[in-house]
């Protein structure tokens, strides 16, 4: 498995330091030997959800200079932007299309779309084909054999049979137990692997239970590798070293 990085841990300096910019971010990734990254549109583009051409060009130029690759574009439909009502389905889909357009311009393989309700993923996947960007549903909460979210996604994916819909689970979804006794739940992991586009894996190096989490992550990584799945694990910038150690051990 290849290790990539989200840019969340670098955002404070990106926003506060005018001299840092895209070059500063991608220079940091290059120093870490990281090629693939996830870019968060709402934090990195002033004109989100429809970035200016100059913003796209600046991002791509810096990425090419430091031999890094926009891999995942993270969109965010802000359903609370109107104080008087929720957004309609058509309004949310309009923003999803903006995100798909941006992901396509950046050359990203995947769009992780936050904020849209589950029932809109079929519409999003239908639009994704036009932009050749797979739209991914992120799983953040614990999953198990009785997980409604996991079962609903499998049912939806099996019915749609589209190559433009995928899953982006966090390693932590497949853990049970607490503290030093955390274990991997590989039963549901095995069921979701065929639908998985990429993973998120962050150990939380400042977490008091990080040693138990690290051991569970090793079990998860070993299961994934032994299954024959090949792809990318995206980690938070601060956790790159610990995740690299876990993946190399397997």
C-alpha positions in Angstrom: 0.0 0.0 0.0 1.1 3.5 -0.7 1.0 6.3 1.9 -0.5 9.7 1.1 -1.3 12.7 3.2 -4.2 15.0 3.9 -3.2 18.6 4.2 -5.2 19.4 7.3 -2.2 19.6 9.6 -0.6 22.3 7.3 -3.6 24.5 6.9 -3.0 26.8 9.8 0.3 28.0 8.4 -1.2 28.0 4.9 -3.9 30.4 6.0 -1.9 32.5 8.4 1.5 32.8 6.6 1.2 34.8 3.3 4.6 33.6 2.2 3.9 29.9 2.7 1.3 29.1 0.1 1.0 26.1 -2.1 4.8 25.9 -2.5 5.3 25.7 1.2 2.8 22.9 1.6 4.1 20.8 -1.2 7.7 21.4 -0.3 6.8 19.8 3.1 5.3 16.7 1.5 8.3 16.4 -0.8 10.6 16.4 2.2 8.6 13.6 3.7 8.8 11.6 0.5 5.0 11.8 0.0 3.6 12.0 -3.5 -0.2 11.8 -3.2 -2.2 14.3 -1.2 -5.8 15.3 -0.4 -6.7 18.9 -1.0 -9.5 20.6 0.9 -11.2 23.1 -1.4 -13.0 25.2 1.2 -9.7 25.9 3.1 -7.3 26.2 0.2 -9.3 28.1 -2.5 -10.5 31.7 -1.8 -13.2 31.3 -4.4 -14.5 27.9 -3.3 -16.7 26.2 -4.5 -15.7 27.6 -7.9 -12.0 28.4 -7.7 -10.5 30.9 -10.1 -8.4 29.6 -12.9 -5.3 31.3 -11.4 -5.8 29.4 -8.1 -6.0 26.1 -10.0 -2.9 26.9 -12.0 -0.9 28.0 -8.9 -1.8 24.8 -7.2 -0.8 22.6 -10.1 2.4 24.5 -10.8 3.6 24.1 -7.2 2.6 20.4 -7.1 4.5 19.7 -10.3 7.6 21.6 -9.0 7.7 19.4 -5.9 6.7 16.2 -7.6 3.5 15.8 -5.7 0.1 14.7 -7.1 -3.4 15.9 -6.3 -5.1 12.6 -5.6 -8.3 13.4 -3.5 -10.3 16.5 -3.6 -12.3 17.1 -0.5 -15.5 19.1 -1.1 -17.9 20.3 1.5 -21.6 21.2 0.9 -22.4 23.8 3.5 -26.1 23.0 4.2 -26.2 25.7 6.9 -25.3 28.6 4.6 -28.9 29.7 4.6 -30.3 30.5 8.1 -33.9 30.1 7.1 -33.9 26.6 5.6 -31.9 23.6 4.5 -30.6 23.4 1.0 -32.7 21.6 -1.5 -31.4 18.5 -3.3 -30.9 20.5 -6.5 -28.9 23.2 -4.7 -26.7 20.6 -3.0 -26.1 18.8 -6.3 -25.1 22.2 -7.9 -22.3 22.4 -5.4 -21.3 18.8 -6.0 -21.0 19.5 -9.7 -18.7 22.5 -8.9 -16.5 20.1 -6.8 -16.4 17.5 -9.6 -15.4 20.2 -12.0 -12.6 21.3 -9.7 -11.4 17.8 -9.0 -11.3 17.1 -12.8 -9.2 20.3 -13.4 -6.8 19.3 -10.7 -6.4 15.8 -12.1 -7.7 14.2 -8.9 -8.8 10.6 -9.1 -11.4 10.9 -6.2 -13.8 13.4 -4.8 -14.7 13.0 -1.1 -17.9 14.9 -0.7 -18.9 15.9 2.8 -22.3 17.3 3.7 -24.6 15.6 1.2 -27.3 13.2 2.5 -26.9 9.5 1.6 -29.7 9.5 -0.9 -27.9 11.9 -3.2 -24.9 9.7 -3.8 -26.5 8.0 -6.8 -27.1 11.4 -8.4 -23.5 12.4 -7.6 -22.1 9.1 -9.0 -24.1 9.7 -12.2 -22.5 13.1 -12.6 -19.1 11.9 -11.7 -18.9 9.8 -14.9 -18.9 13.0 -17.0 -15.9 14.3 -15.1 -14.1 11.0 -14.8 -13.7 11.4 -11.0 -15.0 8.8 -8.6 -17.2 10.2 -5.8 -16.4 8.6 -2.5 -18.5 8.2 0.7 -16.4 8.5 3.8 -17.1 6.1 6.7 -16.1 7.6 10.0 -18.1 5.7 12.6 -17.5 2.2 14.0 -18.8 -0.5 11.6 -19.7 -4.0 12.4 -22.0 -6.8 11.2 -25.0 -4.7 12.2 -23.8 -1.4 10.8 -26.7 0.4 9.0 -24.3 2.7 7.1 -22.1 -0.2 5.8 -25.1 -2.3 4.8 -26.8 0.7 3.1 -23.7 1.5 1.1 -23.3 -2.1 0.0 -26.9 -2.3 -1.1 -26.7 1.0 -3.0 -23.4 0.1 -4.7 -24.7 -3.3 -5.7 -27.9 -1.8 -7.2 -26.1 1.0 -9.1 -23.2 -1.1 -10.4 -21.3 2.1 -11.3 -17.6 2.5 -11.4 -18.0 6.1 -10.3 -19.0 5.4 -6.7 -16.5 4.3 -4.0 -15.9 4.1 -0.3 -13.3 5.8 1.8 -13.3 4.2 5.2 -11.2 5.2 8.2 -9.1 2.5 9.8 -10.7 3.4 13.1 -14.1 2.2 11.8 -12.8 -1.4 12.0 -11.7 -1.3 15.7 -13.5 -2.5 18.8 -12.5 -2.4 22.4 -10.8 0.4 24.3 -7.4 1.4 25.5 -4.7 -1.3 25.1 -7.3 -4.0 24.2 -8.4 -2.5 20.9 -8.8 -5.2 18.2 -9.5 -5.1 14.5 -12.9 -6.2 13.2 -11.9 -7.8 10.0 -15.2 -9.4 9.1 -16.9 -6.2 8.0 -13.5 -4.9 6.6 -13.5 -7.9 4.2 -17.0 -7.2 3.1 -16.2 -3.5 2.3 -12.9 -4.0 0.6 -14.3 -4.6 -2.9 -16.0 -1.2 -2.7 -13.1 0.7 -1.2 -11.3 3.3 -3.3 -8.8 4.3 -0.6 -8.4 4.4 3.2 -7.8 7.0 5.9 -5.4 6.0 8.6 -4.3 8.3 11.4 -2.9 6.9 14.7 -3.3 10.1 16.7 0.3 10.2 18.0 -0.8 12.3 21.0 -3.7 10.0 21.9 -3.2 8.3 25.3 -4.5 5.1 23.8 -2.3 5.3 20.7 -0.3 2.1 21.5 -3.5 0.1 21.5 -4.7 1.8 18.4 -1.4 1.2 16.6 -1.6 -2.6 17.3 -5.2 -2.6 15.9 -4.0 -0.7 12.9 -1.3 -3.3 12.3 -3.9 -6.0 12.2 -6.0 -4.0 9.8 -3.1 -3.2 7.5 -2.0 -6.9 7.5 -5.5 -8.1 6.6 -5.8 -5.6 3.8 -2.4 -6.6 2.3 -3.1 -10.3 2.7 -6.4 -9.9 0.9 -4.6 -8.6 -2.2 -6.1 -5.1 -2.1 -3.8 -2.5 -3.5 -4.2 1.2 -3.1 -3.5 4.3 -1.0 -3.9 5.1 2.7 -4.2 8.8 3.4 -2.9 9.9 6.8 -2.9 13.2 8.6 0.5 15.0 8.2 1.4 14.6 11.9 0.9 10.8 11.7 2.9 10.1 8.5 5.9 8.7 10.4 3.8 6.3 12.5 1.7 5.1 9.6 4.7 4.6 7.4 6.2 2.3 10.1 2.9 0.3 10.3 2.7 -0.2 6.6 6.3 -1.1 6.2 6.1 -3.7 8.9 3.3 -5.6 7.0 
